[in-house]
Amino acid sequence: MNARLLDRDRDFDPEREPPWNHEELERDLELSTLIGAMADGNEHLAAIAGRVLVLGTDDVRAIRYRQDILKDCLRRPQAVRELYTIATDALEAERREYYGLFLRSPGAILHGSLKVMGLMLQTLRALRRVAEQYGPDFESEGLRTLAAMLRAELADEYLAQAHEHVQRLEFREGMLVSAELGLGNKGKNYVLRRHNKPQGSWMERLLSRGGPSYTFDVDPRDEAGTRALSELTDRGTNLAANALAQARDHVTAFVRALRFEVGFYVAALNLYEALTRCGVPVAFPDPRERSERRLTGRGVYDACLALRQQGPVVGNDIEADQRCLVVITGANRGGKSTFLRALGLCQLMMQCGMFVPAREFTANVCDGIFTHFKREEDREMKSGKLDEELGRMSAIVDRMGHDSLLLCNESFASTNEMEGSEIARQVVTALTEEGVKVLFVTHLYEFAHWLHQDGRVDAVFLRAERDEEGGRTFKLVEGGPSATSWGADLYERIFASPGAQEAGGPRSDGAA
């Protein structure tokens, strides 16, 4: 049995190595906030959400397959939550029953496996009940296939037969083992036998005389005899214990995979409900193949900011189809970095098969998502900040593909304007020539101005809007870089009274 809710044609491997830069992604895109909302206090869901987010796929068919399942889950949240609860309860019970046993003899394995299989049979019955209840209403291929598989493979006849096997292996009528004598009168060919069913009525069975039988009793103080009898029992049950252990592992592995894959959709439901409470829109994106070079969004916003604010935040639009470079400039605290994170989250969530924080979003898939954000001063740093930035960029470039996405936030601002602009120009030029899509937030005027004046048709320039009084709208508009240093903003920041700043000063969070 297979769950197949994250990939149509193969099992999802949660143990796969995450991207080498997953910690950078989590930090720069503030994924802890997103994962917290997805988990809703459940540590298992937090682990599942964090894993799937960084193990996204660039297979457009797989993304659409997951989207269809998630839409089904949004229509019938109770079904997916029941599946997750059933699988979780089963695995918790299995952990308590089985892993409390430290012995590994055939008898101990048999005893522990019987307990687990008893629990798992109850679980399989509960899963089939959910499939029968909700299966006819499912519309997605993934959930329809899962429900059909549960109904077909967990039929009453199969479950009854499995229950009968479990009861037999409890040996309530004693254990029947046959053996032969080998060289030196040593036992060999131990075989566990099924008890023959008695023939005739109960009266006939009571009055009938069976064939000759021989018995012996082991004295309670005879340790050697008790050990010998235990060894005989283990030899007889060895094959049965191994077979039952394999069956136990097979069923448990299915339930564990089901909990992981269903858990992703439960986490997505939690996030959907959290964002809905914040009053912000979500949309299912339109993923495109790598070669299409698409990036269009309406009302794109930072989901993590909305979750922290617990309310609506400003969204922005972008039109960058067939472009490989987006340069964002403008005054401080105008929403530039927030929008950059929002675009990164949209790409990451899209490639997981989720909805995105936007009214509309279309983008081509990428073979890797990379971030190069400004870092705070590190006292343990053995070299200068510029060396550290260059080192990180070198490591990113070494691992990039031709269809990667790079998000740069104030990169190379740790040196002077001329040097930083020249480094940024050379890096961006080389990457975009190789096909890498670059989104760059910068205060380096010379760098942005050079790109703008160069007349690049493959670039889009956005600028953070600022009204005449210095207020921030947190809206980004198309436009080239401005040469002003916004001296009035500096004056207000340094000399305005705290009361004035609280009353009318600009905010840096982009809240609506």
ZAVEX-417321 format. One line per 5 residues: number of its first residue (from 1); their letters; for each residue x, y, z of C-alpha. Coordinates in pm, 1 decimal, padded with zeros to 6 digits, always signed. Example, Ala and Ser with C-alpha at 12.3 -4.5 7.8 and 13.67 -1.06 7.14 Angstrom:
REM residues 2
1) AS) +01230.0 -00450.0 +00780.0 ~ +01367.0 -00106.0 +00714.0
***
This chain:
REM residues 512
1) MNARL) +00000.0 +00000.0 +00000.0 ~ +00118.5 +00352.1 -00080.9 ~ -00010.7 +00695.6 +00016.0 ~ +00115.2 +00884.0 -00294.0 ~ -00028.3 +01222.2 -00189.7
6) LDRDR) +00283.1 +01427.6 -00266.2 ~ +00395.3 +01255.2 -00585.2 ~ +00177.5 +01063.6 -00828.8 ~ +00436.7 +00808.7 -00937.8 ~ +00662.5 +00753.4 -00638.1
11) DFDPE) +00678.1 +00765.7 -00260.8 ~ +00793.1 +01092.3 -00106.4 ~ +01124.7 +01053.1 +00074.4 ~ +01127.7 +01273.8 +00385.8 ~ +01479.3 +01154.9 +00467.7
16) REPPW) +01621.8 +01308.8 +00150.7 ~ +01901.1 +01555.6 +00212.5 ~ +01769.2 +01913.7 +00223.4 ~ +01929.8 +02182.4 +00006.2 ~ +02265.5 +02292.4 +00142.5
21) NHEEL) +02129.5 +02647.1 +00194.5 ~ +01808.6 +02550.1 +00375.7 ~ +01917.1 +02728.4 +00693.9 ~ +01978.4 +03047.5 +00496.5 ~ +01635.4 +03018.7 +00337.3
26) ERDLE) +01469.2 +02966.7 +00675.5 ~ +01645.4 +03272.2 +00819.3 ~ +01613.3 +03513.3 +00527.2 ~ +01253.1 +03429.8 +00436.8 ~ +01156.0 +03406.9 +00808.2
31) LSTLI) +01012.6 +03060.7 +00758.9 ~ +00986.3 +02998.8 +01133.4 ~ +00682.1 +03227.4 +01141.2 ~ +00520.6 +03044.9 +00849.6 ~ +00599.8 +02701.6 +00995.7
36) GAMAD) +00462.2 +02809.9 +01333.3 ~ +00127.4 +02895.5 +01174.7 ~ +00126.2 +02567.6 +00981.7 ~ +00205.4 +02364.7 +01292.4 ~ -00046.4 +02538.6 +01520.6
41) GNEHL) +00140.7 +02405.0 +01823.6 ~ +00192.7 +02050.2 +01689.1 ~ +00560.1 +01950.5 +01678.9 ~ +00500.3 +01674.1 +01423.0 ~ +00330.1 +01917.2 +01185.5
46) AAIAG) +00614.5 +02165.5 +01235.3 ~ +00868.5 +01902.2 +01130.8 ~ +00658.3 +01796.2 +00831.1 ~ +00595.8 +02153.2 +00712.1 ~ +00960.4 +02252.0 +00749.2
51) RVLVL) +01071.9 +01946.2 +00555.6 ~ +00832.5 +01979.5 +00263.3 ~ +00894.4 +02354.3 +00231.2 ~ +01265.7 +02308.9 +00169.1 ~ +01219.4 +01991.8 -00039.3
56) GTDDV) +00997.1 +02152.4 -00299.9 ~ +00975.6 +02014.2 -00651.7 ~ +01040.9 +02167.3 -00993.2 ~ +00804.0 +01918.6 -01159.1 ~ +00503.6 +02122.1 -01279.3
61) RAIRY) +00285.1 +01809.9 -01300.5 ~ +00361.0 +01722.9 -00938.8 ~ +00283.5 +02079.8 -00828.4 ~ -00056.0 +02074.0 -00999.9 ~ -00121.2 +01726.2 -00856.1
66) RQDIL) -00065.7 +01861.2 -00504.1 ~ -00271.3 +02171.9 -00574.3 ~ -00570.8 +01959.1 -00670.8 ~ -00539.5 +01756.8 -00349.9 ~ -00511.6 +02071.8 -00138.6
71) KDCLR) -00822.1 +02219.1 -00305.2 ~ -01002.9 +01895.8 -00214.3 ~ -00879.3 +01931.7 +00144.5 ~ -01008.5 +02289.1 +00161.5 ~ -01350.6 +02164.0 +00050.3
76) RPQAV) -01349.9 +01872.8 +00297.9 ~ -01112.3 +01960.5 +00584.6 ~ -01273.8 +01711.3 +00821.3 ~ -01171.1 +01416.2 +00604.4 ~ -00800.7 +01497.5 +00594.8
81) RELYT) -00793.3 +01585.2 +00964.8 ~ -00952.6 +01249.8 +01049.8 ~ -00694.9 +01065.4 +00842.1 ~ -00413.8 +01249.7 +01020.6 ~ -00559.9 +01183.3 +01367.2
86) IATDA) -00608.4 +00812.1 +01297.2 ~ -00251.0 +00771.4 +01171.3 ~ -00103.4 +00977.3 +01456.6 ~ -00291.2 +00786.9 +01728.6 ~ -00181.9 +00455.4 +01577.0
91) LEAER) +00185.8 +00549.2 +01567.9 ~ +00178.4 +00682.5 +01922.8 ~ +00020.0 +00358.1 +02044.3 ~ +00270.7 +00153.8 +01842.5 ~ +00558.8 +00341.5 +02000.0
96) REYYG) +00430.8 +00271.1 +02351.5 ~ +00359.1 -00096.2 +02289.8 ~ +00649.2 -00209.5 +02076.6 ~ +00948.7 -00004.6 +02178.4 ~ +00892.0 -00090.8 +02542.0
101) LFLRS) +01023.8 -00438.9 +02461.6 ~ +01398.9 -00475.5 +02479.2 ~ +01426.7 -00851.0 +02416.7 ~ +01485.4 -00968.3 +02062.8 ~ +01413.5 -01340.3 +02092.6
106) PGAIL) +01156.9 -01489.4 +01850.3 ~ +00905.8 -01514.1 +02133.5 ~ +00949.2 -01149.6 +02232.8 ~ +00931.1 -01037.7 +01869.0 ~ +00614.7 -01240.3 +01819.8
111) HGSLK) +00454.3 -01102.4 +02133.6 ~ +00538.6 -00739.9 +02049.7 ~ +00434.2 -00776.2 +01686.0 ~ +00099.4 -00925.4 +01787.6 ~ +00022.6 -00623.5 +02004.0
116) VMGLM) +00118.3 -00381.4 +01726.5 ~ -00074.8 -00571.9 +01459.0 ~ -00382.6 -00570.7 +01678.6 ~ -00359.3 -00193.0 +01698.4 ~ -00287.5 -00158.0 +01327.7
121) LQTLR) -00587.8 -00367.5 +01229.1 ~ -00808.0 -00125.2 +01421.0 ~ -00630.7 +00158.8 +01239.5 ~ -00687.1 +00001.4 +00898.1 ~ -01056.8 -00040.5 +00973.9
126) ALRRV) -01079.0 +00326.6 +01073.0 ~ -00898.9 +00433.7 +00754.7 ~ -01136.5 +00231.5 +00540.7 ~ -01432.3 +00389.2 +00720.5 ~ -01302.7 +00736.7 +00628.0
131) AEQYG) -01248.7 +00622.8 +00267.3 ~ -01605.8 +00492.2 +00246.4 ~ -01750.5 +00805.1 +00407.9 ~ -01565.6 +01071.7 +00209.2 ~ -01428.6 +00886.8 -00094.9
136) PDFES) -01730.5 +00942.0 -00324.6 ~ -01702.5 +01318.4 -00272.1 ~ -01331.5 +01352.9 -00350.7 ~ -01249.1 +01524.2 -00680.3 ~ -00867.5 +01514.7 -00689.2
141) EGLRT) -00682.2 +01224.0 -00846.7 ~ -00464.9 +01172.4 -00538.7 ~ -00744.8 +01143.3 -00281.4 ~ -00969.1 +00942.5 -00513.9 ~ -00685.5 +00692.9 -00569.9
146) LAAML) -00610.8 +00670.1 -00198.1 ~ -00977.3 +00611.7 -00109.3 ~ -01016.2 +00347.4 -00380.1 ~ -00700.5 +00168.9 -00263.8 ~ -00818.3 +00164.6 +00100.1
151) RAELA) -01160.8 +00027.0 +00003.7 ~ -01015.2 -00239.2 -00229.3 ~ -00723.7 -00364.6 -00019.7 ~ -00892.2 -00340.5 +00320.3 ~ -01206.2 -00534.6 +00237.6
156) DEYLA) -01400.0 -00716.2 +00511.9 ~ -01266.4 -01054.7 +00399.6 ~ -00903.9 -00939.9 +00421.8 ~ -00948.3 -00777.8 +00763.4 ~ -01134.5 -01081.0 +00900.1
161) QAHEH) -00860.2 -01314.5 +00776.2 ~ -00588.8 -01095.0 +00925.7 ~ -00775.0 -01084.2 +01256.9 ~ -00803.1 -01464.1 +01252.8 ~ -00427.3 -01500.5 +01197.9
166) VQRLE) -00352.8 -01267.6 +01486.7 ~ -00582.5 -01464.8 +01716.7 ~ -00422.8 -01795.1 +01618.0 ~ -00075.6 -01661.9 +01691.0 ~ -00182.8 -01576.8 +02042.8
171) FREGM) -00182.3 -01957.9 +02105.4 ~ -00474.2 -01956.0 +02343.0 ~ -00504.5 -02334.1 +02297.0 ~ -00132.2 -02391.1 +02333.8 ~ +00145.4 -02415.5 +02078.7
176) LVSAE) +00176.7 -02714.2 +01844.9 ~ +00526.8 -02770.1 +01704.2 ~ +00654.6 -03066.7 +01506.5 ~ +01019.4 -03167.5 +01480.5 ~ +01241.0 -03448.6 +01357.1
181) LGLGN) +01542.1 -03617.9 +01505.8 ~ +01872.2 -03553.2 +01340.7 ~ +02226.5 -03669.1 +01400.4 ~ +02296.9 -03738.4 +01762.7 ~ +01922.9 -03723.9 +01834.1
186) KGKNY) +01929.8 -03348.1 +01795.1 ~ +01608.8 -03181.6 +01688.8 ~ +01571.3 -03041.2 +01339.0 ~ +01302.3 -02913.4 +01100.6 ~ +01096.2 -02741.3 +01365.6
191) VLRRH) +00758.0 -02643.3 +01218.7 ~ +00476.1 -02452.1 +01383.5 ~ +00150.9 -02639.8 +01322.3 ~ -00211.5 -02535.8 +01314.4 ~ -00439.7 -02711.8 +01560.5
196) NKPQG) -00686.0 -02942.8 +01388.7 ~ -01044.2 -02840.4 +01438.4 ~ -01232.8 -03098.2 +01647.8 ~ -01483.3 -03312.5 +01456.5 ~ -01838.8 -03399.1 +01563.7
201) SWMER) -02064.7 -03253.1 +01828.2 ~ -01938.6 -03137.0 +02163.9 ~ -02077.8 -03453.6 +02326.8 ~ -01900.2 -03675.7 +02077.4 ~ -01579.1 -03486.9 +02133.7
206) LLSRG) -01619.4 -03517.1 +02510.4 ~ -01676.2 -03894.3 +02506.7 ~ -01428.7 -03980.8 +02234.7 ~ -01087.8 -04120.1 +02324.6 ~ -00800.5 -03960.2 +02143.4
211) GPSYT) -00477.2 -04129.4 +02046.5 ~ -00196.0 -04183.7 +02292.6 ~ -00018.9 -03870.7 +02415.1 ~ +00273.2 -03803.9 +02640.3 ~ +00329.6 -03503.8 +02860.8
216) FDVDP) +00587.7 -03383.2 +03103.9 ~ +00596.0 -03096.7 +03349.6 ~ +00893.5 -02872.5 +03418.7 ~ +00957.2 -02807.5 +03781.8 ~ +00934.9 -02432.4 +03859.3
221) RDEAG) +01283.0 -02448.8 +04010.8 ~ +01434.4 -02623.7 +03707.6 ~ +01602.4 -02328.8 +03534.6 ~ +01781.6 -02544.1 +03279.1 ~ +01458.1 -02718.4 +03183.9
226) TRALS) +01275.9 -02386.4 +03152.3 ~ +01550.5 -02253.0 +02924.2 ~ +01539.9 -02568.8 +02711.2 ~ +01161.8 -02543.0 +02674.9 ~ +01192.9 -02174.0 +02582.0
231) ELTDR) +01453.5 -02258.1 +02317.0 ~ +01222.4 -02521.3 +02169.4 ~ +00939.9 -02266.4 +02159.2 ~ +01161.8 -02005.2 +01991.8 ~ +01269.9 -02253.5 +01725.4
236) GTNLA) +00909.1 -02333.3 +01649.9 ~ +00795.7 -01973.0 +01633.2 ~ +01098.7 -01827.6 +01456.4 ~ +00954.0 -01830.5 +01103.8 ~ +00613.9 -01707.7 +01219.4
241) ANALA) +00771.7 -01430.2 +01426.7 ~ +00978.9 -01310.3 +01130.7 ~ +00679.4 -01315.1 +00896.8 ~ +00463.5 -01126.7 +01145.1 ~ +00740.3 -00872.5 +01208.4
246) QARDH) +00765.3 -00805.6 +00833.5 ~ +00389.0 -00759.6 +00811.6 ~ +00403.2 -00525.5 +01111.5 ~ +00681.8 -00319.7 +00951.1 ~ +00493.9 -00299.5 +00620.9
251) VTAFV) +00171.1 -00174.1 +00776.8 ~ +00351.0 +00062.5 +01012.7 ~ +00555.2 +00209.1 +00726.8 ~ +00234.7 +00277.5 +00532.7 ~ +00072.3 +00448.7 +00831.2
256) RALRF) +00388.4 +00652.8 +00893.4 ~ +00402.9 +00764.8 +00528.4 ~ +00031.5 +00845.7 +00535.4 ~ +00073.4 +01058.9 +00847.4 ~ +00360.4 +01253.1 +00690.7
261) EVGFY) +00190.4 +01320.1 +00359.0 ~ -00153.7 +01392.6 +00504.1 ~ +00018.9 +01604.0 +00768.6 ~ +00146.8 +01841.1 +00500.6 ~ -00209.6 +01913.2 +00390.4
266) VAALN) -00328.2 +01954.4 +00749.5 ~ -00046.4 +02206.9 +00800.0 ~ -00153.3 +02387.9 +00482.5 ~ -00511.3 +02398.3 +00614.0 ~ -00385.4 +02552.1 +00938.6
271) LYEAL) -00200.8 +02820.9 +00744.1 ~ -00503.1 +02891.1 +00525.7 ~ -00719.4 +02940.5 +00833.5 ~ -00457.6 +03163.1 +01000.2 ~ -00425.0 +03386.9 +00693.2
276) TRCGV) -00802.8 +03401.9 +00655.1 ~ -00829.7 +03530.1 +01012.1 ~ -00576.3 +03799.5 +00919.0 ~ -00806.7 +03916.9 +00640.7 ~ -00555.3 +03865.4 +00358.8
281) PVAFP) -00612.7 +03686.2 +00027.3 ~ -00452.2 +03365.7 -00096.6 ~ -00450.2 +03217.2 -00446.4 ~ -00337.7 +02901.3 -00617.7 ~ -00049.5 +02999.2 -00847.4
286) DPRER) -00003.8 +02904.9 -01209.7 ~ +00331.3 +02718.6 -01226.4 ~ +00512.0 +02716.2 -01559.5 ~ +00803.4 +02518.0 -01697.7 ~ +01157.9 +02647.6 -01648.6
291) SERRL) +01193.2 +02757.9 -02009.4 ~ +00894.6 +02995.8 -02000.8 ~ +01056.9 +03267.6 -01783.2 ~ +00742.3 +03396.8 -01617.6 ~ +00697.9 +03621.3 -01312.0
296) TGRGV) +00367.1 +03803.6 -01270.4 ~ +00187.0 +03880.8 -00948.4 ~ -00108.2 +04081.3 -00819.5 ~ -00133.1 +04183.0 -00457.3 ~ +00178.6 +03993.0 -00353.2
301) YDACL) +00242.4 +04035.0 +00021.1 ~ +00462.5 +03893.5 +00296.1 ~ +00261.8 +03618.1 +00466.5 ~ +00496.1 +03613.8 +00767.0 ~ +00439.7 +03986.8 +00822.0
306) ALRQQ) +00062.3 +03938.0 +00806.8 ~ +00086.9 +03656.3 +01062.8 ~ +00294.4 +03868.7 +01298.9 ~ +00066.2 +04171.1 +01257.9 ~ -00248.0 +03955.1 +01275.9
311) GPVVG) -00403.5 +04181.4 +01015.9 ~ -00394.8 +04298.4 +00653.9 ~ -00070.8 +04419.2 +00497.7 ~ +00002.3 +04608.4 +00177.1 ~ +00040.9 +04399.9 -00136.4
316) NDIEA) +00223.9 +04489.9 -00455.4 ~ +00209.9 +04395.9 -00822.5 ~ +00489.6 +04284.6 -01048.1 ~ +00514.1 +04234.1 -01425.4 ~ +00841.3 +04062.4 -01513.3
321) DQRCL) +00755.2 +03802.9 -01776.8 ~ +01049.5 +03719.2 -02001.2 ~ +01276.3 +03920.4 -01770.3 ~ +01569.6 +03782.8 -01575.8 ~ +01642.5 +04084.5 -01353.9
326) VVITG) +01428.9 +04286.9 -01110.9 ~ +01599.2 +04580.4 -00936.3 ~ +01419.1 +04742.7 -00641.2 ~ +01536.7 +05080.5 -00509.5 ~ +01397.5 +05365.4 -00301.7
331) ANRGG) +01399.0 +05518.4 +00043.2 ~ +01457.9 +05322.0 +00362.7 ~ +01164.5 +05146.8 +00526.8 ~ +00956.8 +05165.7 +00213.7 ~ +00872.0 +04793.5 +00187.2
336) KSTFL) +01152.2 +04682.4 -00048.1 ~ +01288.9 +04396.9 +00161.3 ~ +00937.9 +04295.1 +00260.6 ~ +00837.6 +04260.8 -00104.5 ~ +01154.4 +04064.6 -00181.5
341) RALGL) +01071.1 +03816.9 +00094.2 ~ +00713.0 +03800.5 -00032.4 ~ +00830.8 +03699.1 -00380.0 ~ +01065.3 +03439.0 -00232.1 ~ +00782.1 +03293.1 -00022.7
346) CQLMM) +00551.9 +03279.9 -00325.8 ~ +00812.1 +03086.8 -00524.5 ~ +00887.2 +02849.6 -00237.4 ~ +00520.9 +02783.6 -00153.9 ~ +00431.3 +02739.3 -00520.2
351) QCGMF) +00698.6 +02471.6 -00564.1 ~ +00554.9 +02286.1 -00263.7 ~ +00212.1 +02270.7 -00425.9 ~ +00055.5 +02524.1 -00190.5 ~ -00145.6 +02839.8 -00235.8
356) VPARE) +00052.6 +03166.7 -00222.6 ~ +00010.4 +03501.4 -00043.4 ~ -00125.1 +03699.3 -00338.0 ~ -00439.9 +03759.9 -00539.9 ~ -00270.1 +03613.2 -00850.7
361) FTANV) +00072.8 +03464.3 -00914.3 ~ +00237.6 +03304.9 -01216.0 ~ +00602.6 +03200.0 -01232.7 ~ +00827.6 +02943.7 -01390.9 ~ +00970.4 +02679.2 -01160.2
366) CDGIF) +01335.4 +02706.1 -01058.0 ~ +01595.9 +02439.6 -00999.3 ~ +01707.8 +02619.8 -00684.1 ~ +01612.2 +02917.4 -00467.4 ~ +01902.0 +03109.8 -00313.0
371) THFKR) +01922.8 +03413.2 -00085.5 ~ +02208.5 +03657.7 -00030.9 ~ +02093.1 +03895.0 +00242.0 ~ +02287.5 +04149.6 +00438.8 ~ +02420.7 +04006.5 +00766.0
376) EEDRE) +02472.6 +04177.9 +01097.7 ~ +02825.8 +04220.5 +01229.8 ~ +02968.6 +03895.0 +01366.3 ~ +03228.8 +03935.4 +01639.5 ~ +03373.2 +03593.8 +01559.8
381) MKSGK) +03420.1 +03681.7 +01194.5 ~ +03784.1 +03622.3 +01096.6 ~ +03770.8 +03849.4 +00792.3 ~ +03589.1 +04167.2 +00690.7 ~ +03221.1 +04185.8 +00602.0
386) LDEEL) +03294.4 +04224.3 +00233.3 ~ +03506.4 +03908.6 +00235.3 ~ +03222.6 +03728.2 +00410.0 ~ +02971.6 +03848.8 +00149.1 ~ +03195.8 +03746.4 -00137.2
391) GRMSA) +03252.9 +03406.8 +00020.2 ~ +02880.4 +03343.4 +00053.3 ~ +02817.5 +03455.6 -00303.6 ~ +03094.8 +03227.9 -00430.6 ~ +02938.9 +02929.5 -00249.7
396) IVDRM) +02597.9 +03011.8 -00401.1 ~ +02735.4 +03044.1 -00754.6 ~ +02912.4 +02708.0 -00722.6 ~ +02577.3 +02536.6 -00656.8 ~ +02350.0 +02728.0 -00893.6
401) GHDSL) +02189.6 +02592.2 -01206.4 ~ +02095.9 +02782.9 -01519.0 ~ +01734.5 +02805.3 -01399.7 ~ +01793.3 +02918.4 -01042.3 ~ +01642.7 +03214.4 -00857.9
406) LLCNE) +01864.9 +03447.3 -00652.3 ~ +01724.1 +03698.7 -00402.5 ~ +01974.3 +03970.2 -00305.5 ~ +01900.5 +04212.2 -00022.0 ~ +02152.4 +04496.4 +00015.6
411) SFAST) +02433.1 +04276.6 -00112.1 ~ +02784.1 +04431.9 -00122.7 ~ +02673.7 +04737.6 +00076.8 ~ +02951.0 +04671.7 +00328.9 ~ +03206.7 +04858.6 +00117.9
416) NEMEG) +03210.1 +05199.4 -00049.2 ~ +02960.7 +05297.4 -00319.6 ~ +03199.7 +05264.9 -00614.4 ~ +03349.2 +04930.4 -00519.1 ~ +03016.6 +04776.6 -00411.8
421) SEIAR) +02846.3 +04891.8 -00732.7 ~ +03117.8 +04744.6 -00951.1 ~ +03110.3 +04409.0 -00771.4 ~ +02730.2 +04395.6 -00790.8 ~ +02734.9 +04489.7 -01160.9
426) QVVTA) +02979.8 +04214.9 -01251.7 ~ +02802.6 +03948.9 -01044.2 ~ +02455.1 +04032.9 -01176.1 ~ +02573.6 +04057.6 -01537.3 ~ +02747.5 +03720.8 -01525.0
431) LTEEG) +02453.3 +03544.3 -01359.4 ~ +02181.1 +03683.9 -01584.0 ~ +02385.5 +03596.8 -01892.5 ~ +02379.3 +03237.1 -01773.1 ~ +01999.9 +03245.2 -01734.6
436) VKVLF) +01975.5 +03292.8 -01357.7 ~ +01679.5 +03505.6 -01247.1 ~ +01796.7 +03776.4 -01002.2 ~ +01579.2 +03992.7 -00774.6 ~ +01798.2 +04264.4 -00622.5
441) VTHLY) +01709.4 +04518.7 -00350.4 ~ +01982.2 +04782.9 -00329.7 ~ +02081.8 +05129.9 -00210.3 ~ +02383.5 +05129.2 -00444.1 ~ +02279.8 +05412.4 -00676.0
446) EFAHW) +02571.4 +05377.1 -00916.5 ~ +02495.0 +05007.8 -00965.7 ~ +02119.7 +05058.3 -01020.9 ~ +02175.2 +05368.6 -01235.4 ~ +02423.8 +05187.1 -01460.5
451) LHQDG) +02178.6 +04901.7 -01517.3 ~ +01896.9 +05146.4 -01588.7 ~ +02099.3 +05358.5 -01828.2 ~ +02226.8 +05050.1 -02005.7 ~ +01877.8 +05007.4 -02148.0
456) RVDAV) +01844.3 +04639.0 -02060.6 ~ +01524.0 +04498.6 -02203.4 ~ +01550.8 +04196.5 -01973.4 ~ +01523.6 +04407.3 -01655.4 ~ +01239.3 +04558.4 -01451.5
461) FLRAE) +01302.6 +04853.1 -01217.7 ~ +01078.7 +04916.0 -00917.1 ~ +01100.9 +05199.4 -00666.6 ~ +00951.9 +05230.1 -00317.4 ~ +00689.4 +05505.3 -00323.7
466) RDEEG) +00724.0 +05806.3 -00092.9 ~ +00482.9 +06096.8 -00061.4 ~ +00582.2 +06464.6 -00044.5 ~ +00579.2 +06467.0 +00336.0 ~ +00808.6 +06163.9 +00362.3
471) GRTFK) +00534.9 +05915.5 +00445.0 ~ +00560.4 +05557.8 +00319.3 ~ +00279.3 +05395.8 +00128.3 ~ +00469.8 +05066.1 +00110.6 ~ +00374.5 +05050.5 -00255.1
476) LVEGG) +00629.5 +04982.2 -00528.3 ~ +00596.8 +05153.2 -00863.2 ~ +00788.2 +05106.5 -01184.4 ~ +01072.3 +05354.3 -01213.0 ~ +01446.2 +05393.2 -01223.8
481) PSATS) +01666.9 +05472.3 -00923.7 ~ +01660.3 +05822.1 -00774.3 ~ +01979.8 +06010.3 -00690.9 ~ +01835.6 +06176.2 -00377.8 ~ +01959.2 +06068.5 -00037.0
486) WGADL) +01634.6 +06171.5 +00135.2 ~ +01796.4 +06416.6 +00374.9 ~ +01458.6 +06508.2 +00519.9 ~ +01413.4 +06146.8 +00628.5 ~ +01749.3 +06150.9 +00803.5
491) YERIF) +01661.4 +06475.6 +00980.2 ~ +01329.3 +06336.6 +01100.4 ~ +01490.0 +06014.0 +01217.7 ~ +01764.9 +06190.3 +01413.5 ~ +01603.0 +06509.2 +01542.8
496) ASPGA) +01227.2 +06451.0 +01559.3 ~ +01087.8 +06393.5 +01905.5 ~ +00981.8 +06040.2 +02005.2 ~ +00624.3 +06159.2 +02036.6 ~ +00624.6 +06294.2 +01682.8
501) QEAGG) +00771.5 +05970.5 +01549.5 ~ +00508.2 +05762.0 +01722.8 ~ +00229.1 +05984.2 +01599.1 ~ +00324.5 +06016.3 +01235.0 ~ +00666.0 +05863.4 +01169.9
506) PRSDG) +00705.3 +05606.4 +00893.4 ~ +00673.2 +05239.3 +00977.4 ~ +00908.1 +04974.5 +00850.5 ~ +00677.3 +04677.0 +00867.0 ~ +00462.9 +04744.0 +00561.0
511) AA) +00137.6 +04710.6 +00754.4 ~ -00169.7 +04851.8 +00591.4
***
